[in-house]
Amino acid sequence: MGFEHTSVMPQEVQEHQNLKPGHICVDCTLGGAGHAFSTIRAILPDGLLIGIDQDADAIRHATDLLHPFKDQVRLFHSNFSDLPRILSAMGITGVNAIVLDLGFSLNQLKNSNRGFSFNQNEPLDMRMDIRNHLTAFEIVNSFSESELTDIFFKYGEEKFSRRIARKIVEERIKTPIRTSMALSQIITGAVPKKSAAKQRIHPSTRVFQALRIAVNNELDRLENFMAAVPSLLLENGRLCVISFHSLEDRIVKQALRRFENGCTCPKTLPECLCGFVPRMKSVFRRALVPSKQEIESNPMARSAKLRVAQKI
């Protein structure tokens, strides 16, 4: 597998994790292990890095890359939402830093053979973890027109979701839609040409995003994870989350806002009576974005947003 261990906003993540030797840190989404590689070097000689990824290829790659530090590394083939269970099983009550990079790697786009990219002619799968049962093929070929419409609109914010769903149902009656390229051609044919010409992105982008989210249950898992974060961090521990679209960023931003200012009392009261106690504080009021130089060298970073919060 041609894994690249470059990572998005590496300097910003490294700086704002606030790492010290001996810290316990978690990389919840190893991917190419770029963040993990930087993190482990910052916490040596006696720190511990816990790495998680639901893609078995990513675990194999990280195992090789981090082999020189194997005594300070524990890797888990799992989803980041399983972190509470993993820490409990390890007897760890809290960690100093958590990194969650919600992007998917170039390896998954180019080499996974699971149909993540509309530019590749691959089986329509889209499972990050092939142990899961639901695939994009099943959704596209068996879900009703209304269910497809809902998925494309809710998870892709696709304004032509109804037209695209109708066209998919029409085409699958003739023959099953088996590949990513076949699906992309159907989507492109369903989107009005005038609208497609005005878009800065490929007509298939939002539908492919929606299918990937649905197949991997990404947003529900992110909400569950964010709800657990304060209980996973030690005092002054840091959370760094990189999101790549508005649905993810909204979940992260709203969770951090609840942790910081979840008081339910009327604003007219002179003091809080509901008993709310802040649990985390955002390090920056607004999300950080990649530098112009990074976007030029890595176009996949262009939509990234980094939010950093600290346990109080």
KEMIMAR-900124 format. One record per residue: x, y, z of N, C-alpha, C in turn; residue number from 0. Coordinates in pm, whole numbers, padded with zeros to 5 digits. Layout:
BEGIN
FIBA    n_px    n_py    n_pz   ca_px   ca_py   ca_pz    c_px    c_py    c_pz  num
FIBA       X       Y       Z       X       Y       Z       X       Y       Z  NUM
...
end
This chain:
BEGIN
FIBA    n_px    n_py    n_pz   ca_px   ca_py   ca_pz    c_px    c_py    c_pz  num
FIBA   00083  -00120   00000   00000   00000   00000   00087   00125   00000    0
FIBA   00051   00221  -00084   00129   00343  -00096   00087   00451   00001    1
FIBA   00100   00424   00128   00061   00522   00229   00157   00641   00229    2
FIBA   00100   00759   00242   00180   00879   00264   00155   00924   00407    3
FIBA   00264   00950   00483   00241   00988   00622   00249   01140   00642    4
FIBA   00218   01216   00533   00197   01359   00551   00065   01378   00623    5
FIBA   00051   01487   00695  -00072   01512   00769  -00115   01656   00749    6
FIBA  -00241   01684   00775  -00295   01819   00758  -00264   01903   00882    7
FIBA  -00218   02026   00860  -00186   02121   00967  -00095   02058   01074    8
FIBA   00015   01995   01034   00099   01924   01131   00163   02015   01235    9
FIBA   00210   02132   01193   00276   02222   01288   00177   02276   01391   10
FIBA   00056   02310   01345  -00046   02363   01435  -00088   02257   01538   11
FIBA  -00108   02135   01492  -00148   02026   01583  -00036   01999   01683   12
FIBA   00087   01992   01634   00201   01965   01722   00212   02074   01830   13
FIBA   00197   02198   01790   00211   02309   01885   00099   02309   01988   14
FIBA  -00022   02289   01944  -00136   02311   02033  -00178   02187   02113   15
FIBA  -00112   02073   02088  -00132   01960   02179  -00067   01989   02314   16
FIBA   00030   02078   02313   00098   02118   02438   00165   01997   02504   17
FIBA   00243   01925   02424   00301   01799   02469   00426   01817   02552   18
FIBA   00446   01720   02643   00567   01714   02725   00611   01568   02738   19
FIBA   00740   01544   02761   00786   01406   02784   00704   01339   02895   20
FIBA   00667   01215   02872   00591   01141   02972   00441   01149   02955   21
FIBA   00393   01231   02864   00248   01244   02843   00189   01117   02780   22
FIBA   00061   01098   02807  -00018   00992   02742  -00105   01061   02637   23
FIBA  -00090   01020   02512  -00160   01087   02402  -00232   00984   02315   24
FIBA  -00340   01030   02250  -00418   00943   02163  -00430   01005   02025   25
FIBA  -00393   00929   01924  -00425   00965   01786  -00543   00877   01746   26
FIBA  -00660   00937   01738  -00784   00860   01719  -00805   00814   01576   27
FIBA  -00733   00873   01482  -00750   00841   01340  -00611   00839   01276   28
FIBA  -00543   00728   01287  -00402   00721   01247  -00379   00760   01101   29
FIBA  -00461   00708   01009  -00439   00738   00868  -00297   00703   00829   30
FIBA  -00225   00801   00772  -00086   00778   00735   00011   00791   00850   31
FIBA  -00038   00816   00971   00040   00822   01095   00134   00942   01102   32
FIBA   00107   01047   01026   00189   01167   01032   00182   01236   01166   33
FIBA   00061   01256   01218   00046   01318   01350   00105   01228   01458   34
FIBA   00083   01097   01445   00133   01002   01545   00285   01005   01551   35
FIBA   00350   01014   01436   00496   01014   01430   00553   01136   01502   36
FIBA   00490   01253   01481   00535   01375   01549   00508   01368   01698   37
FIBA   00392   01313   01734   00352   01309   01874   00445   01220   01957   38
FIBA   00475   01102   01907   00554   01008   01987   00693   01065   02015   39
FIBA   00750   01136   01921   00883   01194   01942   00881   01304   02048   40
FIBA   00764   01370   02061   00753   01480   02159   00733   01430   02302   41
FIBA   00688   01304   02318   00657   01255   02452   00758   01151   02503   42
FIBA   00861   01124   02423   00967   01033   02468   01043   01098   02583   43
FIBA   01111   01021   02671   01135   00877   02656   01030   00787   02720   44
FIBA   00947   00841   02807   00858   00752   02883   00710   00781   02861   45
FIBA   00677   00850   02750   00537   00875   02719   00471   00753   02656   46
FIBA   00340   00763   02633   00266   00654   02571   00176   00711   02463   47
FIBA   00185   00652   02343   00096   00689   02233  -00002   00576   02207   48
FIBA  -00130   00610   02211  -00235   00515   02177  -00289   00554   02040   49
FIBA  -00282   00462   01946  -00327   00491   01810  -00446   00404   01772   50
FIBA  -00544   00467   01705  -00667   00397   01667  -00695   00423   01519   51
FIBA  -00739   00322   01449  -00793   00341   01314  -00882   00223   01279   52
FIBA  -00992   00253   01207  -01082   00146   01169  -01041   00078   01039   53
FIBA  -00937   00131   00975  -00885   00073   00851  -00765  -00015   00884   54
FIBA  -00774  -00143   00855  -00666  -00237   00886  -00537  -00200   00814   55
FIBA  -00548  -00143   00693  -00428  -00100   00620  -00353   00009   00698   56
FIBA  -00428   00100   00759  -00365   00209   00837  -00293   00153   00959   57
FIBA  -00350   00052   01022  -00285  -00010   01138  -00155  -00077   01096   58
FIBA  -00158  -00147   00984  -00036  -00214   00936   00072  -00110   00903   59
FIBA   00033  -00002   00838   00128   00103   00803   00188   00167   00929   60
FIBA   00102   00200   01027   00150   00263   01151   00241   00169   01229   61
FIBA   00211   00042   01226   00295  -00056   01295   00438  -00052   01240   62
FIBA   00449  -00043   01108   00582  -00037   01045   00649   00097   01074   63
FIBA   00577   00207   01055   00636   00339   01069   00682   00366   01213   64
FIBA   00603   00321   01309   00630   00350   01450   00708   00239   01520   65
FIBA   00757   00144   01442   00828   00030   01501   00945   00072   01591   66
FIBA   01023   00175   01555   01134   00215   01644   01089   00256   01784   67
FIBA   00959   00290   01798   00908   00336   01929   00807   00235   01987   68
FIBA   00818   00108   01945   00713   00010   01974   00683  -00006   02122   69
FIBA   00780   00018   02208   00757   00001   02352   00668   00112   02409   70
FIBA   00660   00224   02337   00578   00337   02384   00450   00353   02301   71
FIBA   00415   00253   02220   00300   00265   02130   00205   00147   02148   72
FIBA   00076   00175   02151  -00027   00072   02151  -00128   00106   02041   73
FIBA  -00147   00013   01949  -00235   00038   01834  -00359  -00050   01842   74
FIBA  -00473   00008   01799  -00601  -00062   01806  -00677  -00048   01674   75
FIBA  -00718  -00162   01620  -00800  -00164   01499  -00945  -00146   01543   76
FIBA  -00988  -00020   01546  -01120   00011   01600  -01161   00150   01552   77
FIBA  -01282   00192   01590  -01329   00326   01559  -01299   00419   01676   78
FIBA  -01276   00547   01646  -01240   00643   01752  -01346   00652   01861   79
FIBA  -01471   00622   01826  -01577   00628   01927  -01562   00521   02033   80
FIBA  -01474   00423   02009  -01448   00318   02108  -01341   00358   02210   81
FIBA  -01292   00482   02203  -01184   00524   02292  -01218   00506   02441   82
FIBA  -01338   00540   02489  -01367   00517   02631  -01347   00372   02673   83
FIBA  -01392   00280   02589  -01376   00138   02620  -01229   00097   02618   84
FIBA  -01153   00148   02521  -01011   00114   02509  -00933   00162   02631   85
FIBA  -00956   00287   02673  -00885   00340   02790  -00923   00263   02916   86
FIBA  -01051   00230   02928  -01096   00154   03045  -01027   00018   03052   87
FIBA  -01018  -00048   02936  -00954  -00180   02933  -00805  -00171   02966   88
FIBA  -00744  -00055   02936  -00601  -00036   02965  -00579   00014   03108   89
FIBA  -00686   00043   03180  -00673   00095   03316  -00628   00239   03320   90
FIBA  -00652   00315   03212  -00611   00456   03204  -00733   00544   03232   91
FIBA  -00722   00632   03330  -00835   00716   03370  -00840   00849   03297   92
FIBA  -00732   00887   03230  -00730   01013   03157  -00602   01028   03078   93
FIBA  -00608   01110   02971  -00491   01129   02886  -00462   01279   02875   94
FIBA  -00345   01312   02825  -00301   01451   02816  -00339   01518   02685   95
FIBA  -00358   01439   02580  -00392   01498   02451  -00463   01396   02364   96
FIBA  -00561   01446   02287  -00635   01365   02190  -00635   01439   02058   97
FIBA  -00597   01369   01951  -00604   01424   01816  -00706   01344   01736   98
FIBA  -00794   01415   01668  -00895   01351   01583  -00893   01421   01449   99
FIBA  -00840   01355   01347  -00833   01408   01211  -00938   01336   01129  100
FIBA  -01046   01407   01094  -01162   01344   01033  -01153   01330   00881  101
FIBA  -01038   01365   00824  -01020   01346   00681  -00990   01201   00649  102
FIBA  -00996   01166   00521  -00954   01032   00483  -00831   01042   00394  103
FIBA  -00750   00939   00398  -00615   00946   00342  -00615   00929   00191  104
FIBA  -00507   00973   00128  -00488   00951  -00015  -00486   00802  -00047  105
FIBA  -00438   00722   00047  -00438   00578   00025  -00579   00525   00006  106
FIBA  -00673   00575   00087  -00811   00530   00072  -00870   00575  -00061  107
FIBA  -00832   00694  -00106  -00881   00742  -00235  -00822   00665  -00352  108
FIBA  -00691   00637  -00344  -00621   00585  -00460  -00599   00434  -00460  109
FIBA  -00585   00374  -00341  -00538   00235  -00336  -00629   00137  -00263  110
FIBA  -00738   00186  -00206  -00819   00096  -00122  -00905   00000  -00203  111
FIBA  -00936   00036  -00329  -01026  -00044  -00413  -01164  -00059  -00349  112
FIBA  -01208   00048  -00282  -01340   00045  -00215  -01434   00155  -00264  113
FIBA  -01397   00222  -00373  -01491   00314  -00436  -01512   00446  -00366  114
FIBA  -01412   00494  -00293  -01427   00624  -00226  -01421   00740  -00326  115
FIBA  -01351   00720  -00437  -01331   00828  -00534  -01414   00807  -00658  116
FIBA  -01477   00914  -00705  -01553   00906  -00831  -01461   00910  -00952  117
FIBA  -01330   00928  -00929  -01233   00928  -01039  -01175   00789  -01064  118
FIBA  -01210   00692  -00978  -01158   00556  -00991  -01274   00462  -01023  119
FIBA  -01247   00362  -01105  -01349   00262  -01138  -01331   00142  -01045  120
FIBA  -01394   00151  -00929  -01376   00050  -00824  -01511  -00001  -00774  121
FIBA  -01511  -00116  -00706  -01636  -00166  -00648  -01698  -00064  -00553  122
FIBA  -01828  -00053  -00554  -01899   00046  -00474  -01915  -00007  -00332  123
FIBA  -01818   00026  -00247  -01810  -00029  -00112  -01816   00082  -00008  124
FIBA  -01709   00162   00003  -01696   00279   00090  -01689   00247   00239  125
FIBA  -01667   00123   00277  -01649   00091   00418  -01507   00127   00461  126
FIBA  -01495   00207   00567  -01364   00230   00627  -01315   00102   00695  127
FIBA  -01406   00030   00756  -01375  -00096   00825  -01451  -00207   00753  128
FIBA  -01379  -00295   00684  -01445  -00396   00602  -01514  -00503   00685  129
FIBA  -01500  -00495   00819  -01574  -00587   00905  -01721  -00548   00916  130
FIBA  -01752  -00423   00882  -01891  -00379   00887  -01970  -00437   00770  131
FIBA  -02101  -00444   00785  -02183  -00511   00685  -02237  -00416   00578  132
FIBA  -02280  -00299   00616  -02344  -00207   00522  -02242  -00150   00424  133
FIBA  -02274  -00155   00295  -02187  -00099   00191  -02264   00005   00110  134
FIBA  -02188   00084   00034  -02250   00181  -00055  -02330   00109  -00164  135
FIBA  -02285  -00008  -00206  -02360  -00086  -00306  -02499  -00118  -00256  136
FIBA  -02509  -00161  -00130  -02639  -00195  -00074  -02730  -00073  -00066  137
FIBA  -02675   00041  -00022  -02756   00163  -00012  -02806   00205  -00149  138
FIBA  -02715   00211  -00245  -02750   00260  -00379  -02849   00168  -00450  139
FIBA  -02836   00038  -00428  -02918  -00057  -00504  -03041  -00109  -00432  140
FIBA  -03056  -00079  -00302  -03173  -00134  -00232  -03253  -00033  -00152  141
FIBA  -03196   00083  -00120  -03272   00183  -00045  -03375   00249  -00136  142
FIBA  -03486   00290  -00078  -03592   00353  -00156  -03549   00490  -00207  143
FIBA  -03624   00542  -00301  -03594   00675  -00356  -03597   00782  -00248  144
FIBA  -03695   00774  -00158  -03705   00874  -00052  -03589   00861   00047  145
FIBA  -03546   00738   00076  -03433   00718   00166  -03304   00773   00105  146
FIBA  -03284   00749  -00024  -03167   00803  -00093  -03170   00955  -00093  147
FIBA  -03288   01011  -00120  -03302   01157  -00119  -03261   01213   00016  148
FIBA  -03309   01152   00122  -03278   01199   00258  -03128   01192   00287  149
FIBA  -03064   01083   00247  -02921   01066   00271  -02841   01173   00198  150
FIBA  -02874   01194   00071  -02798   01291  -00009  -02818   01433   00042  151
FIBA  -02938   01463   00088  -02966   01598   00137  -02909   01621   00277  152
FIBA  -02929   01522   00366  -02887   01537   00505  -02735   01533   00520  153
FIBA  -02670   01439   00454  -02527   01419   00473  -02440   01484   00366  154
FIBA  -02500   01522   00254  -02423   01586   00147  -02467   01727   00118  155
FIBA  -02580   01769   00178  -02635   01901   00153  -02647   01926   00002  156
FIBA  -02690   01819  -00069  -02702   01821  -00214  -02840   01872  -00255  157
FIBA  -02844   01986  -00324  -02973   02047  -00358  -03047   01972  -00468  158
FIBA  -02977   01886  -00543  -03044   01805  -00645  -03062   01661  -00597  159
FIBA  -03072   01644  -00467  -03080   01510  -00410  -03198   01429  -00464  160
FIBA  -03313   01495  -00484  -03431   01423  -00533  -03412   01375  -00677  161
FIBA  -03359   01463  -00761  -03334   01427  -00900  -03234   01313  -00911  162
FIBA  -03129   01322  -00831  -03025   01219  -00836  -03079   01085  -00787  163
FIBA  -03155   01087  -00679  -03214   00963  -00626  -03308   00898  -00727  164
FIBA  -03388   00981  -00794  -03482   00929  -00895  -03406   00864  -01009  165
FIBA  -03298   00928  -01054  -03219   00873  -01165  -03151   00743  -01126  166
FIBA  -03102   00735  -01003  -03040   00611  -00956  -03139   00497  -00958  167
FIBA  -03260   00522  -00908  -03363   00417  -00905  -03399   00373  -01046  168
FIBA  -03407   00468  -01138  -03438   00434  -01278  -03329   00346  -01339  169
FIBA  -03205   00379  -01312  -03093   00307  -01373  -03071   00170  -01310  170
FIBA  -03093   00157  -01181  -03067   00029  -01115  -03169  -00078  -01153  171
FIBA  -03285  -00035  -01204  -03384  -00131  -01253  -03329  -00205  -01374  172
FIBA  -03252  -00133  -01456  -03195  -00193  -01577  -03081  -00288  -01542  173
FIBA  -02992  -00242  -01454  -02879  -00324  -01411  -02825  -00269  -01280  174
FIBA  -02779  -00354  -01189  -02725  -00303  -01062  -02610  -00206  -01084  175
FIBA  -02600  -00106  -00997  -02492  -00007  -01005  -02378  -00059  -00918  176
FIBA  -02273  -00107  -00983  -02170  -00182  -00911  -02042  -00103  -00882  177
FIBA  -02015   00001  -00958  -01885   00068  -00944  -01902   00217  -00915  178
FIBA  -01794   00274  -00860  -01794   00417  -00830  -01807   00501  -00956  179
FIBA  -01744   00459  -01064  -01751   00537  -01187  -01890   00531  -01248  180
FIBA  -01954   00414  -01242  -02090   00402  -01294  -02184   00493  -01217  181
FIBA  -02169   00497  -01085  -02254   00585  -01004  -02227   00731  -01037  182
FIBA  -02101   00767  -01053  -02066   00905  -01084  -02126   00950  -01216  183
FIBA  -02127   00862  -01315  -02185   00896  -01444  -02335   00921  -01433  184
FIBA  -02402   00843  -01348  -02545   00862  -01327  -02572   00995  -01259  185
FIBA  -02492   01027  -01156  -02509   01153  -01084  -02487   01271  -01179  186
FIBA  -02380   01265  -01256  -02347   01374  -01349  -02460   01394  -01449  187
FIBA  -02521   01285  -01494  -02632   01295  -01588  -02759   01351  -01527  188
FIBA  -02771   01340  -01394  -02892   01387  -01326  -02885   01535  -01290  189
FIBA  -02765   01588  -01274  -02748   01728  -01235  -02759   01816  -01360  190
FIBA  -02842   01920  -01357  -02855   02011  -01473  -02719   02065  -01515  191
FIBA  -02695   02063  -01646  -02562   02103  -01696  -02526   02246  -01660  192
FIBA  -02623   02336  -01660  -02594   02476  -01625  -02547   02487  -01480  193
FIBA  -02612   02414  -01392  -02572   02416  -01251  -02435   02352  -01231  194
FIBA  -02411   02240  -01300  -02283   02172  -01288  -02169   02262  -01334  195
FIBA  -02193   02340  -01439  -02089   02428  -01492  -02052   02539  -01394  196
FIBA  -02147   02577  -01309  -02123   02685  -01213  -02054   02638  -01085  197
FIBA  -02058   02506  -01061  -02001   02452  -00937  -01849   02446  -00944  198
FIBA  -01785   02473  -00830  -01639   02462  -00823  -01596   02319  -00799  199
FIBA  -01689   02233  -00758  -01657   02093  -00729  -01727   02002  -00830  200
FIBA  -01680   01880  -00838  -01739   01781  -00928  -01883   01752  -00884  201
FIBA  -01974   01731  -00977  -02115   01705  -00941  -02135   01587  -00847  202
FIBA  -02040   01492  -00845  -02055   01373  -00760  -02004   01392  -00618  203
FIBA  -01936   01503  -00591  -01866   01521  -00463  -01959   01504  -00344  204
FIBA  -02070   01575  -00345  -02158   01575  -00226  -02228   01440  -00206  205
FIBA  -02266   01374  -00315  -02331   01243  -00301  -02233   01139  -00250  206
FIBA  -02109   01142  -00298  -02008   01047  -00249  -01978   01073  -00101  207
FIBA  -01974   01200  -00062  -01956   01232   00080  -02071   01176   00162  208
FIBA  -02193   01196   00114  -02312   01150   00187  -02313   00998   00203  209
FIBA  -02278   00927   00098  -02275   00781   00104  -02169   00732   00202  210
FIBA  -02051   00796   00198  -01944   00755   00290  -01986   00777   00435  211
FIBA  -02051   00890   00462  -02097   00919   00597  -02201   00816   00642  212
FIBA  -02295   00784   00552  -02401   00689   00586  -02346   00549   00608  213
FIBA  -02257   00505   00520  -02199   00370   00531  -02125   00353   00663  214
FIBA  -02051   00455   00702  -01964   00445   00821  -02024   00507   00947  215
FIBA  -02148   00554   00937  -02218   00611   01053  -02134   00720   01120  216
FIBA  -02074   00804   01038  -01970   00896   01086  -02021   01002   01183  217
FIBA  -02136   01061   01154  -02180   01173   01237  -02229   01128   01374  218
FIBA  -02301   01017   01379  -02346   00965   01509  -02226   00928   01597  219
FIBA  -02127   00868   01535  -02007   00830   01610  -01933   00953   01661  220
FIBA  -01928   01058   01579  -01862   01181   01621  -01936   01245   01737  221
FIBA  -02069   01246   01732  -02147   01304   01843  -02123   01226   01972  222
FIBA  -02123   01094   01964  -02099   01012   02084  -01959   01036   02140  223
FIBA  -01862   01046   02050  -01724   01071   02093  -01712   01205   02163  224
FIBA  -01767   01310   02101  -01756   01444   02160  -01822   01450   02297  225
FIBA  -01931   01381   02315  -01998   01381   02445  -01910   01322   02555  226
FIBA  -01821   01229   02516  -01737   01160   02615  -01604   01231   02641  227
FIBA  -01565   01325   02555  -01430   01383   02560  -01389   01436   02698  228
FIBA  -01472   01518   02766  -01426   01573   02894  -01387   01466   02996  229
FIBA  -01456   01353   02992  -01425   01247   03088  -01300   01169   03050  230
FIBA  -01248   01190   02929  -01130   01116   02884  -01000   01192   02905  231
FIBA  -01010   01324   02927  -00892   01408   02939  -00857   01434   03085  232
FIBA  -00729   01443   03112  -00681   01489   03242  -00696   01641   03250  233
FIBA  -00684   01697   03368  -00691   01842   03384  -00583   01908   03296  234
FIBA  -00624   02010   03223  -00540   02084   03128  -00507   02003   03003  235
FIBA  -00568   01886   02989  -00548   01807   02868  -00610   01876   02747  236
FIBA  -00554   01850   02631  -00596   01919   02508  -00665   01824   02410  237
FIBA  -00767   01877   02343  -00833   01810   02232  -00808   01889   02105  238
FIBA  -00760   01824   02000  -00742   01886   01868  -00826   01808   01767  239
FIBA  -00920   01876   01703  -01006   01811   01604  -00994   01883   01470  240
FIBA  -00961   01808   01365  -00958   01863   01230  -01079   01808   01155  241
FIBA  -01166   01898   01112  -01284   01859   01033  -01269   01911   00891  242
FIBA  -01350   01854   00800  -01335   01888   00659  -01464   01930   00591  243
FIBA  -01575   01926   00663  -01698   01981   00607  -01785   02033   00721  244
FIBA  -01884   02111   00685  -01962   02186   00784  -02038   02096   00880  245
FIBA  -02080   01978   00837  -02157   01890   00925  -02070   01843   01043  246
FIBA  -01946   01804   01013  -01854   01763   01119  -01821   01881   01210  247
FIBA  -01785   01993   01148  -01741   02109   01227  -01852   02158   01319  248
FIBA  -01977   02151   01271  -02091   02196   01353  -02104   02111   01478  249
FIBA  -02088   01979   01465  -02097   01889   01581  -01989   01922   01682  250
FIBA  -01867   01941   01635  -01755   01972   01724  -01776   02107   01792  251
FIBA  -01811   02207   01715  -01829   02342   01768  -01941   02347   01872  252
FIBA  -02052   02282   01843  -02165   02284   01937  -02133   02209   02065  253
FIBA  -02060   02098   02054  -02021   02023   02175  -01929   02107   02262  254
FIBA  -01831   02171   02202  -01739   02255   02280  -01811   02371   02344  255
FIBA  -01909   02425   02275  -01987   02536   02331  -02066   02490   02453  256
FIBA  -02122   02369   02446  -02197   02315   02562  -02105   02293   02681  257
FIBA  -01985   02243   02656  -01890   02218   02765  -01846   02349   02832  258
FIBA  -01839   02454   02751  -01785   02581   02801  -01893   02672   02859  259
FIBA  -02010   02669   02797  -02115   02762   02838  -02252   02696   02823  260
FIBA  -02275   02593   02904  -02401   02520   02894  -02504   02561   02996  261
FIBA  -02486   02677   03055  -02581   02726   03154  -02718   02746   03091  262
FIBA  -02823   02695   03156  -02960   02704   03103  -03042   02812   03172  263
FIBA  -02981   02889   03261  -03054   02993   03332  -03090   03110   03239  264
FIBA  -03201   03178   03264  -03234   03299   03188  -03122   03402   03202  265
FIBA  -03095   03471   03092  -02986   03570   03093  -03014   03685   03190  266
FIBA  -03141   03701   03231  -03175   03811   03322  -03132   03786   03466  267
FIBA  -03102   03658   03498  -03059   03627   03635  -02918   03680   03660  268
FIBA  -02892   03734   03778  -02759   03789   03807  -02653   03683   03823  269
FIBA  -02692   03558   03855  -02595   03450   03869  -02658   03318   03830  270
FIBA  -02574   03219   03800  -02621   03087   03756  -02684   03012   03873  271
FIBA  -02804   02958   03849  -02873   02878   03952  -02890   02732   03909  272
FIBA  -02852   02701   03783  -02876   02565   03733  -02763   02469   03772  273
FIBA  -02656   02522   03828  -02547   02437   03873  -02447   02399   03765  274
FIBA  -02455   02465   03649  -02361   02432   03542  -02218   02466   03581  275
FIBA  -02128   02372   03554  -01985   02393   03578  -01911   02370   03446  276
FIBA  -01839   02470   03395  -01765   02453   03270  -01667   02337   03280  277
FIBA  -01658   02259   03173  -01570   02142   03174  -01451   02158   03079  278
FIBA  -01469   02238   02974  -01362   02263   02879  -01367   02408   02833  279
FIBA  -01255   02455   02780  -01249   02592   02729  -01178   02590   02593  280
FIBA  -01241   02653   02494  -01178   02662   02362  -01052   02747   02371  281
FIBA  -00946   02701   02307  -00819   02774   02309  -00826   02892   02212  282
FIBA  -00905   02879   02104  -00924   02987   02008  -01073   03010   01988  283
FIBA  -01113   03133   01970  -01255   03162   01948  -01302   03107   01814  284
FIBA  -01215   03111   01715  -01250   03059   01582  -01156   02946   01545  285
FIBA  -01204   02864   01453  -01120   02753   01407  -00999   02805   01331  286
FIBA  -00887   02733   01344  -00769   02763   01264  -00783   02696   01127  287
FIBA  -00724   02759   01026  -00728   02703   00891  -00586   02689   00838  288
FIBA  -00564   02604   00739  -00428   02584   00686  -00373   02711   00621  289
FIBA  -00243   02719   00619  -00178   02832   00552  -00194   02818   00401  290
FIBA  -00176   02930   00333  -00182   02929   00187  -00077   02834   00130  291
FIBA   00040   02832   00192   00149   02746   00145   00111   02598   00157  292
FIBA   00046   02562   00269   00006   02421   00286  -00097   02382   00182  293
FIBA  -00194   02468   00157  -00299   02437   00060  -00239   02419  -00079  294
FIBA  -00139   02501  -00112  -00074   02489  -00242   00000   02356  -00256  295
FIBA   00062   02310  -00147   00137   02184  -00152   00048   02062  -00128  296
FIBA  -00067   02082  -00063  -00159   01973  -00033  -00303   02021  -00051  297
FIBA  -00356   02018  -00174  -00491   02069  -00200  -00600   02005  -00114  298
FIBA  -00576   01882  -00064  -00676   01816   00020  -00698   01890   00152  299
FIBA  -00605   01980   00187  -00616   02054   00313  -00705   02177   00302  300
FIBA  -00752   02210   00183  -00815   02341   00161  -00938   02365   00247  301
FIBA  -01013   02260   00280  -01136   02278   00358  -01119   02245   00505  302
FIBA  -00995   02219   00549  -00971   02177   00687  -00993   02290   00787  303
FIBA  -01047   02253   00903  -01062   02345   01016  -01014   02275   01142  304
FIBA  -00930   02343   01217  -00877   02286   01342  -00937   02359   01461  305
FIBA  -01001   02285   01549  -01052   02341   01675  -00974   02276   01790  306
FIBA  -00935   02358   01886  -00855   02312   02000  -00926   02355   02129  307
FIBA  -00939   02262   02223  -01001   02292   02352  -00922   02228   02463  308
FIBA  -00932   02285   02583  -00857   02237   02698  -00950   02202   02813  309
FIBA  -00923   02089   02876  -01000   02048   02993  -00971   02143   03110  310
FIBA  -01076   02188   03173  -01062   02279   03287  -01046   02199   03416  311
end
